[in-house]
Amino acid sequence: MLGKLFGSNARVKILKQFLLNPDKKYYIRQLARDLSLQVNSVRRELENMEDFGLLISSSSKDDTNPSDQEQEEMQDLKDGKVVDKVARKKKSDESAGGQEKKYYQVNKSFLIFEELKSLIIKSQTLHEQDLMEKLKKLGQIKLLVLTGFFTGIKDAPADILIVGHVAKDKLEKIIKDLEKEVGRELNFSLMEQSEFKYRRDMTDVFLFRILEGKKMVVVDELGI
């Protein structure tokens, strides 16, 4: 829906990244990697958004974000790749005399910033409905709670709580696909019914922060 409204799915992914993380700064290759987009496509969209006034930019010397090299090495380690530090250092040295890295951040003073952010948040309802349908097909779910990202609570201990017996590998695949759509990492907690009962009886802090906080209860066969 948003892809049709804004003209491209790439633009929507980038808008979500900035509007849902208004205090963060990003550089071109970081966005391209995290959102699985072409670098030239990201560069074009960022330049257009900056010209439009929705984004503001700053140079790397005024920023505390990790360097391209550090970001690439961290990502490679996550992907299980061998990090060739000699090659990385050479690449870094070769680019040291070039242009400063340019970081982008959403302009919270933009005239319709709040309206755009509200639209993006409301669009998450579609993701929630799709997620719920997919999760229900994974196995026997006794309790499904959405919080954190889905309810706007930044310090929630998890975004998704699932109690029941489901295929964890399939669950992780669904979560990973959703992360690409929303442009951020999602934390989930999966536990069997016996573990849930034990932790609930023990007044587990992690669990009660979820149960007592702002949440969306999708499935409840445990009478929470």
C-alpha positions, 0 to 999 in steps of 0.5 A, spaced: 500 500 500 505 504 501 509 502 495 503 505 491 502 511 495 510 513 495 512 510 488 517 505 490 518 500 495 525 502 496 523 509 498 518 506 503 523 502 506 528 508 507 522 512 510 521 507 515 528 507 517 528 514 518 521 516 521 521 510 526 528 512 528 528 519 528 534 520 533 539 516 529 544 517 523 545 513 517 550 513 511 549 510 504 552 503 504 549 502 511 542 503 509 543 499 503 546 493 507 541 493 512 535 494 507 537 490 502 537 495 497 542 498 491 547 503 493 545 508 487 538 507 489 539 509 496 543 515 494 538 517 489 533 517 494 537 520 500 539 526 495 531 527 493 529 527 501 534 532 503 532 536 497 525 536 499 527 538 506 525 531 510 532 529 511 538 533 514 546 531 513 552 532 516 560 530 515 563 524 519 568 528 523 562 530 527 559 524 528 561 518 533 558 512 529 563 507 527 567 507 521 565 503 514 570 499 516 568 497 523 561 496 520 563 492 515 567 487 519 562 487 524 557 485 519 562 480 516 563 477 523 555 476 524 555 473 517 560 468 519 565 471 514 573 471 515 575 478 516 581 480 512 584 486 517 590 487 512 585 488 506 580 492 510 586 497 512 589 497 505 582 499 503 581 504 509 588 507 508 586 508 500 580 512 502 582 516 508 584 522 503 577 522 500 571 525 501 568 525 508 563 520 510 556 523 509 551 522 514 543 523 514 538 524 519 530 525 519 529 533 520 524 533 526 522 540 524 519 538 517 512 541 516 509 534 516 514 530 520 509 528 525 503 526 519 508 522 516 511 518 522 503 517 524 502 514 517 508 509 517 506 507 524 499 506 522 501 502 516 505 497 521 498 494 523 498 491 516 505 488 518 501 486 525 496 482 521 500 479 516 505 476 522 499 474 526 496 470 521 503 467 519 505 465 526 498 462 528 500 457 522 507 455 526 504 450 531 500 450 538 500 458 540 497 459 547 499 466 548 501 471 543 503 478 545 506 484 541 509 490 545 515 494 544 516 496 537 508 494 535 506 499 541 511 504 541 515 502 548 522 503 546 525 500 553 520 493 552 524 487 554 521 484 547 517 486 541 514 479 541 512 474 546 510 467 544 508 461 549 507 454 546 510 449 541 512 452 535 518 451 530 523 455 532 527 455 525 521 457 521 519 463 527 526 466 526 525 466 518 518 470 519 521 475 524 527 476 519 523 477 513 519 482 518 525 486 520 527 487 513 520 490 512 520 494 518 527 496 517 529 494 524 531 489 529 525 485 533 526 481 539 522 475 541 521 471 546 519 464 545 517 459 551 513 453 553 507 453 557 511 450 563 516 455 563 511 461 562 507 458 568 514 457 572 516 464 571 509 467 572 509 464 579 516 466 580 514 473 579 519 473 573 521 481 572 522 480 564 515 476 564 512 481 568 515 487 564 511 485 558 505 483 562 504 489 566 506 494 560 502 496 554 501 490 549 497 487 544 494 480 546 493 477 540 492 470 542 490 468 550 489 461 552 492 462 558 487 467 561 492 473 562 
